C-alpha cells in the first residue's frame, strides 16, 4: 500500500507545478499578480499556452509559418492562372472522386476530374482555350461534383467560393465564379486604432425605411454620413458572410468567403469599407466561426458526403439549440480554413477586425446551455472547457494582431471566462474586448420588473462596474438582441404604444413620453460613462426606433415592414425622436473630446438609495444622475476631487427634449469640504427629478467638466 501524501508534500508539488507553469508561459506572473485567485489554475494556463505554441510550431515546420498557412484562399477553390488556365483545389477526405462542372462544359459532371493528393486533398488544372482566353469567364456558374463512398453523386458549392447568388424563385444558392476584369481599387488607408471605441452595430439589409433589402450602395450613401455625424468611430457590420436564410440575422453561414449577394457585389462592399475609412471610421466584421448552417446543397455540411469533413461527427458535431453544425477545431484543414477566412476579410475587404459571435458556445463542451455561470472559477477550467476551440481563438487573435497590430477583436462571451481578454503571452485568449452582456439584461430587468422608486442604485453601479481589471469591456444598453421581435427595445419598454401617438412636438408632453425620453438619455449616458472601455449602439436605437425588428418569414407572411430602420423620423422637426438623436450625437462628441472610455475606471463617490443619486468621476468629468421618480433637489452636495466646473452636457437642455432648468453660463466652484471620501465638494444649485408636469418621473443627468 502506498504511503499517504502529506500536506507538506502536496504543497511542495503545488509549488513545483506553479513554478513550471511560470517558466513555460512568458508573462503568466503578470496575470497572477493582477488576479492571485487564478494561481490554483496556473497549470491550466500552462497547458493552454503549450497547446497553442505546439500548433504554431507545427504550422511553422509543416506549412512554412502561419503567414503561408493562412493564405489558403490563394490555392483552394478556383483560380485563374497567368496563362489563362484554371487551377482548382479542394479538401474532401471522405470523397471517392471530385469533379468540376458548370456552364463552361455544358454541366457534364465527370469531364473534368480532380487528381487525388495526400491528406484528403484534390487538385485540377484546366488549360486555357487555344486562343489563350479563359475557359471559365467571370460570372460563370460552377459546381463541385462529389462521388461519395456510398455511390452518391453530390453537387456542391466550393467552401472557398467567393460569390454565391439566389436567382428568381430558386431555393438554393448558385456559385458564380467571381473574377472581374477590374476589381475595386482602394483609395484610402486604414484609420489608426481609435483610443476610444464607439461602435455603431449595423445591418446593411435593414438600413432603408422602405420595405425591401437595402444595398451596400444605399448604406454607403445614406447611412455612413449619419454614423459620422453621430460621432461613432467604428461600424460593426452584421450578416455579411453569406447566409441562405435572411431571417437568421446572418448567424447561419452557408458560404464563409462570400460577401452576401443580397446587398450587392463584392466590389460594392469594398467601396463601403473604403468610404468609411475616408471618414476616419473603422469597420469590424461580425464573424461566425462558432457554428455553420446545416445546409448541404449550398453550405459546408456533408461537403464530401460524410458528416465529419469540417465538423465533428455524430452528436458532438451538432448544436441542439441552434440546429447547426460545429467545427472540429483540432482538425488541421479546419484550422487552415478558418484562419484563412479571417485573413481573407482583412485583406480582400480591408476590415479592421472582428466581433466573434458565439464565443461561449465555442469555449465549453456544454456550449453554455443550461449554465448560469455564478463566477466560481472552477466553471472556467477542467473537462467542460473545449481547449481545442480555445486554442483556435488564441491562434486567430495571434494571426489578426500579427498581420495588423491595430486590428480589434471582440468576444461575445456571456460566461466571463477569466483572461479571455488578456494577452496570449500571459496564457490568455488574446481578445481586445469582450461584450458586457450583463448590462442590457440589467436595464431590461429594471424596466420590466421594478417600479421607478424600487430601482437599486448600488445594483446599477455594481452591474456597470463589475468587470475584470485590465480586461476591456464594450458597454451597451441594448444591441440587436433587444430589438428583435419577441423582446422590446429600451424605448418600447419605456413608452410602448404612446410612441405611435404622442411623439409630436405639437402635443404636450404626457407623463409616459416625458419619463421615457428622459430615462432613455440617462440610461445611455450612465452606461457610456461608467460601463466599460468601449460603447456599442444598434442602428436606430439611438433615437428610440419605434418598432422592433422582424425579418420576412412565414410567420409574418414574408413581410419587410419590420425589417427596416426609419431614419427619416429623426429628420422631422415636428417629432421628438430628434431629441434623442441629438443627445446621442453630443454624448459621443463629448467622449471624443474628453476620452472617458480610454480613461481608468471611474471613481464612484455616491450611490444614494434614498435620494436615488449616482455620482462618479472619470476623465476629468463629474457625472451626476438623479434617478428619483419625484424628488428634485436644491443645493445638493456632491463630493469631488476637482475645483472648477462648467456644465458640458445636460439632459434637461431644450435641444434634448428637456425643460432647460439649469443655467449653462454659470461656472461652479468646489470648496475644501470633504464629502463622500472626496477632498472637495460643491453644491449643485438645482437638480430636478423630472418633467415639470407632476414630478412623478425621472430627469436630469448632468455632466460637469473640470475647468483648467
N, C-alpha and C positions, 0 to 999 in steps of 0.2 A: 504494500500500500504506500502511495506517495505521501510524503510529509506535507501537512497543511501549509499554505502560503501565509506567511506572517504579514501583518500590516506594514511593517518596515520594508519587506521585500516588494510588496505591491507599490508602495510609494517610490521605491528605487526604480522599479520597472516603468512606472508612470513618468518619472523624471527623465529616464533614458529615452522613452518614446517621444517626449516633448522636445528634448534636445535634438533627436534625429529629425523630427519634423522641422524644427527651426533651421537645421543645416540644409534640408532639401528645398525648402520654399524660401526664396531670397529675402522677402520682406514680411514674412509671417509675424516676426516680432512686433512690427508696427501695428498689425491688425490686433494682436493680443494685448498690446499696450492700450489701444483705444477701447477694446472690449475684453477685459480679463475673463469674463464668463465664458468665452469661447475656448479657453485653454483645454478643457476636457475633450474638445473635438479637434485638437491640433492634428491628430493622426488622420482625420477625415480630410482636412485641407491638404495634408501631405499627399494622401492617395489621389485626390482630385488633381492636384498640380502635377504629380508624376505621370498620371494618365494623359493629361494634356501635353506634357513635354515629350512623352514617348511617341504619341501620334504625330506631333510636329516633327520630331526627329525622323520617324519612319517616312513621312512625306518628303523630307529632305533627301533621305537616302534612296528612295524608290521613284520619286517624281521630280527631283531636281529643285525641291522647295515649294512652299505654299504659293509663291507667286505664279509659278508654272501650273501647279495643281488647280488653282482657282480660275484658270483660263479654259476650262472645259468647253465652253461655248464656242471656242475658236476651232475645235475639231469635231465635236459631237454635233449631230444634226445634219443639215445640208448646206454646203458652201460652194460658191463659185471659185474656181481656181484661176490663176493668172492666164492659163492657156485657153480659158473658156470652158473647160471641163467642169465636172461636178464631183466633189468629194463628200461622201456620206459616211456617218459612223453612228452606231447605236450600242447601247448596253442592254442585252436581253438574254440573261443567263439561262432562262427556262425555255428558250425558243429552240425549235428543231431547225427552222430556216427563217431568214429575214430577206425581204424584197422591197423594192421601191416601185411605186406605181403612181399614175396621175394623168393629167391632161396630155403630158408630153409623149406617153406611149399608148394612148387610147385606153387607158385603165387595164392594160394587160397585167395581171397580178404577179406573174412569175418571170417576166422577160429580163428583169434586172436584179439578179440575186446578189446579196452581200456575201463576202467571204468571212468565214468564222475565224476569230482570233482567240488568244488565250483570255482567261478570266471573264468569259461571257460577252466579249466584245465582238462586233461585226463591222466590216467596212466595205465600201463600194466606191469604185471610181468609174464615172461615166464620161467618156471623151466628148469633146465638142463636135458640132456638125462639121462637115467637110469645109464649109466656108468660114470656119473658126467661130461662128456665132454660138451662143449658149443654147443648149438643148432644152433647158428649163428656164424660161424667161420670168421676169418679175410678175407676180400675181398668179402664177400657175397653181392649180390645185394639186396637192400631193397626199399620199398616204403611205405609211409603212405597213407592209403586209407581213404578218407573223404566222408561221405554221407551228402549231403547238405540238407537244409530245403526244397529245391525245388525238392528233389528226385534225384539229380545228383550223380553219383559215380565218384569221382575225385582221380587220382593218383598223389601224391605229394612227393617231397623231403623234409625231415625234415629241418626246418630253422636252426637247430643246427648241420646239417651234417658236418662231419669233412673232408670228401674226396669225390669228385664227378669227374667223367670222361666222356668223349665223346668217344665212341668206333666206329671205322670204319666210315661209312657214316651216322651214326645217327645224326639227327638234334638236339636232346635234350641230356642233360647230364644224366648219371645214378649215383645213390647214391651207393657207396661202403662202407660197414662197415669197418672202419679203426681201427683195434685192433691188431697190430703186436705183435708177441711173444717177440721181442726185439726192444724196441724203442731206438731212438738215445740218447746217454748219453753225455751231455755237458761236455767238458773238460776244458773250460776257463771261468773265471769270467768276468762279465761285466766291461768294462773300466770305469774309472772315467769320469764324465762330463767334456768335454774339456772347457778350458777358452775361446777359440775362436772356432766358429763353421764354418768349411769349408766343404760344402755339395756337394757330387757327386750324382746328381739325376740320377737314373739308372732304366733301364727296362731290366729284365733278357732275355726276348724273343728275343730282337733285338741285343744282345750283341756279336753275332758272325758275321764275314764277309760273311758267307755262307747264301744263300737264304733259310733259314729254321727257325723254332722256336728253339732258343738256350735253354740250360738246366741250372738248378741250378748248376750242376756239372761243366759245361763249365764256368759259371760266377765265381765260386769259384776258379777254377784252373787258369783261364786266365785273368779275369778282376780284381779281387781283388788285385793281385800284382801290376797292373798298377795304381790302385787307391792309393795304399800305396806309390808307387814311386812318384806320382804326388803331394803328400803332403796333400791330403784330409783326414780329420779325422772323417768323417761322410758320410754314404751312405743313401740316401732316395730311398727306393725301391717302384717302381710303379707297378700297375697291378698284385699284389699278391693275393688279395682277389678274389675269383673265379668269372669270368665273362664269360658268354657264347659267347659273341661276341668279338673276338680278336681285331677288329678294333675300339672298344670303348675306347682303351687305358687303360682299367681297370676301367672305370668310370660308367659302368652299371653292378653293382654287382648282382649276382644271388645267391651265397652261401657265407654268411658273415664269417662263421667259417672255410671255406675250403681254403687251400692254392692252388693256381692254379695248376692243374694236368698237364697242357700242358708243363710245365717245368720240371716235375719230381714228386717225392714223398714228403710228409711232412718231412720225415727224412732227405732228401737231402737239403731242405730249412733250417732245423735246423743246418746242417753241414755248410752251407753258413754263417749263422749268427755267429756260433761258431768260424769259421775260421777268419771272420772279427774281432771278439773280440780278437783273438790271435794276431792280427796285431795292436791292440790298436785303432781300428776303431769302432765307434758306428753305429748302424743301426736303422733307422727310417722307419716306415711303412706309406705309403700313404693310409690313411684310408678314406673311403667314407661312411659317415653317413648322408650326405645331401639329398640323394635320393636312389632309388633302381630300378633295371630293372623291366620292365613291364611283363617280362616272368612269366607265371604261371606254366607251366609244369615242369620247373626246376629253378624257382625263388620263391620269397616270395609272389608275387602278387596273390590275390584270394586264399590264402592258405586254408582257411576254407570255401571257396565258397562264401564269401562276399567280397565287395570291401574295407571294413574297416580293420578289424583284425589289422595288423601292421601299417596301413596307414589311413590318413583322408579319409572319404567317400566323394564322389561327386567331384566337380571341385577343391576343396581345396586340394585334395589328388593327383593331377596330375600336373607335371611341364610342361607347354605348350611348352617351348623351347627345353627341353631335352627329352620330351616324356617318362617320368619316374614317378615313384610313390614317394610320400612324406610322411615321417613318422609322426605319431601322437605323438609328444614328451610329451604330457600331460598324455599319457596312462602309467599306472603302469607297465604293462608287456613289453611295448616297451622300457621303461627305463631299465628294467631288461635285456632285450635282448641286447641293445646297450652297456650298461656299462659292461655286462659280455663279450661282444665281445672284448672290449678294453683289459680287463683283460686276456682273452684267448691268445691274441697275445703277451702280455707282459710276460706271464708265460709259456705258452706252447712252444713258439718260441724264447723267450727272446729278443724281440725287445726292443729298448731303448727309445721309444717314438713314436710320431705320427706327421705327417703333415695332418691336417684336410682339406679335399677338400671341396670346395663349401660353405665356411662359410657364404659368403654374401647371398647366396640363403637361408640359414637357418635363418639368423638374421632378415629378413624382409618378410612380407607377400607378397610384390611385387617381392621378390627374386632378386632384383637388375635389373630387366628387364626394360629397358627404363629410367633408372635413371642415371643422370650424376654425382651426389654426389659432389656438389660445395664446401663442407666443412662447410656449415652452420650447427650449432649444432642442430637445430630443425629437421634435417634429420635423426638424430640418436635416437630420442626419440619420444614417442607418439604412436598412434594406429598402425602405419606402422611397428613397431617392433614386431616380434614374440617372446614374452618373454618366452613362453614355450620352444622354441628351445634354446634361450639364457641360460635359467636355466639348460637345459640338458648339454650345453657346460661347464657351471660352475661346474656341478656335475662331468662331465668327467674329467676336469682338477683337481678337488679335489681328485678324486679317483686315477688318474695316479700319482700325486705327493705325495699322502699319501702312496701308495704302494711302489713306488720307487722315493725317493726325487730327485735323479739325472736325472729322466726322462725329456725329452724335448718335448714340444708341440708347433706346428707352425700353425698359422691360415692363410688360403688362403682367405683373405678378401680385396676386392678392394674398399670397401666403406670408410675405415679409421675410423671405429667406435671408439670414444674415450674410453679409459680404457679397451679395449678388452685384452690388454697385461699388465694390472695392476693386482695386487693380488686380490683375491676374498674378502679378508678382507677389501679392500678399496671399494668394490662394483663392482670390475672389473671382466673381464671374466676369468682371471687366466692363459692365454696363456703365454708362454715364449717369443715367437717371432711372428711377422706377416711378410708375404712376402711384400717386397717393389715393388709392381706391377706397379707403375708408371715409374720406371727406365727403364725397357726394352722397354716400349712404347715410351719413350723419345728418346732412341737411334734409334729405327726404324723410328720414325718421322724425325729425323735429316738426316738419311741416305736416306730416301725415298723422302723427300720434299725440302731439302735445299742444296745449293752448299756449299762447304767447307768454303768459305770466308764469308758465311752468318750465320755460327754457332754462337750462342749467349752464351758466356762464363758464364754470370750471370744466364741464364736459366738452363744451365747444372748443375752449382753448386747448384742452388735452388732445382732442382729435386733430386739431390743426398743427400741433407742435410735436406729436408723437411720431418721430422718425429717427432713424439710426444716425448717430453722429458721423459726419463725413461721408454719408451716402445720400446723394441728392435725390430730391423728390419733385415730381411735377404735380402741383396742386390744381384742383379744378372743382368747381361747384357742381358741374354736370358736364357730361360728354354725350356722345351719340347714344350711349346705353339708356340714358334717362329720357331721350327724345323719342324712343321707339314706341310704337303703338302697344298698349298694354301697360305702359308706365306713363308718368306725367313729367313734363319739364318743371323746373322751379317756378317759372311764370304761371304755369297752369295750376300748380298746387296753391299758389298764392291768390290767383284771380279767377281761375276757372271760367265759367260761362260769361262773366262780365267783360272778358276780353273782347267778346264779339259785339257788345252793346255800349260800353262806357269808356272807350279809349279815345273819344273825340275831345279835343280841347274846347270845343264849343259847349260841351255839357259840363256841369260842375263835378268836382271830384266826388265819387262815392267813397265811403269808408273802405270798401274792399279794394278798389283800384288804388287809392292813396296808400294804404298799407302795403299793397303788392308792389307798387313802383318803388317805394322807399326801401322795403326789405330786399328786393331784388338787387338794388345797388349795394346795400350794406353787406349782404351775403357774398357778393363778388369781391368787394374791396377787402374784407377781412380774410377771405380765402387767398386772395392775391398777395396781401401784405404779410400774412402770418403762416400760410400753409406749406411753403416749400421753397425750392430754389429755381423753379420754373412754374409757368402758369399755362393752362390749356382751356380753350373755349371751343365748343362745337358751333359750326356756322349757323348763324341766325339766332342762337340763344342769347347773344349779347344784347339784342333788342327785345327779348321776350317773345320770340316767334310764337304766334297764336295757335299753332296746331302741332300735333305730334307727327311722327314720321312713320309712314307705312308704304312699303313698296307694292307695286302691282302684283297681285297674286289671285288665285282662285277665290280665296275668302273675301276679297273686296271687288270681285268682277273685273280684275286686271286694271284697276283704276290708278291713275297717276296723280289724283287730286292731292294726296298727302305726301307724295314723293317729290316735293319741290320746296323751295325757300322763297318766301315773299319779301325780298329785299326792298321792293318798292314801298313797303309800308313805312320805312324809315325816311323816305324822301317826301312824304306827305306832311306838310307843316300843320295840318289840321288833326293829326293823330299823335298820341302820346308816346308811341314807340320811339320817336326821335330822341326823347329824353334819356331813355336807357342807352341808346346808341351813343349819344353824346358823352354820357358818363363813362361808358366802357372805353371810348376813344381817349378821353382825358386821363383816365386811370392808367392806361398803358403809356401814354406820353409822359406822365409824371414818373412812372417807373423807369422809363428810358433816361430821364433827366437825373434821377436820384439813385437808381440801381439797387433797390432793396432786395431783389431776387438773388443778386450775386453777393449780397452782404451777409455777414454772420447772422445766425438765427436771432430772432427778436428777443428783447427783454420785456416780459410781461409784468407790468407794475400793478395792475388791478384787474380783478375778475370778481366783481362785487355782485353777489347773488340778490341781495335786497334791492339794490339800485339798478341792477341789470346793466352795469357798465363794464366794458372791457377797454383797457388802455395798454399800449405797448410802444416800445421804441425800436426802430430799425432803420439803419442807413441815414441817421441824422434826422429822421422824421418821428414825430409823435402822433400816433394813431389813437383816436378816441371814438368809441362806439357806445351809443345809448340804445339798448335793445328793450327798454322798458315800454310796456304797452300803453301806459297812461301818464307817467311822470315826466315832467320837464324840470330842468334844474337851472338855478342862477348861482353864480359864484361857486361852481363845483371845483373842489381842489383835486388836482392831478399831479402825481409825482413825476419828476423828470431829472435827467442829467444835463439838460440844456438850459440856456439862459434867455435867448431872444427868439421870438416866433412870429410867423406870418401864416395866415390861412392860405393853403395852396390847393386844396380840394375839399369841397363842401357838398355833401349830398343834398343839402337843403337849398342849393342855388337854383335860380329860376331856369337856367338852361338845362337842368336835370329834372325838371318837374317838381322842384321843391318850393318852399314858401318864403325863401330869402329873409330869414330872421337873424342872420349874422352879418356883421359889418366887416367886409373884407379889407377895408382900408386901414384897419387898426393893427398896430403891432402889439404883441403880447410879451410880457417880461416875467420871468420866474423870479422867485425870491428865495433867499437862503433859508428855507424852511423845509426840513426833511419830512418826507411823506411817502409811505409805502416802500420804504427801503431805498428811496432815491434822494440824492443830496439837496435837490431843489424841488420846488413845486410852484404851480401857477393856478390862478382861479379862472376857470372858463366862465365868462360872464353870462352867457345864455346857452343852455344846452337842452334842446327840445326833445320831446318824445315823438311827436307825430305831426298830424296833418292840419291842425287848426280847426278841425270840424268838431270832433267830440273827444279828442285826446285819449282815444282808447286803442290806438295803434302804435306804430313804431316809426322812428325817424332819427336822422341826424348822425351820420358818420363824418367826423371832421379829421382832416389830416393837417397837422401844423408842421411847417418846415423851419428847421433851425436856421436862423439868420447868421451870416458871418459878421 
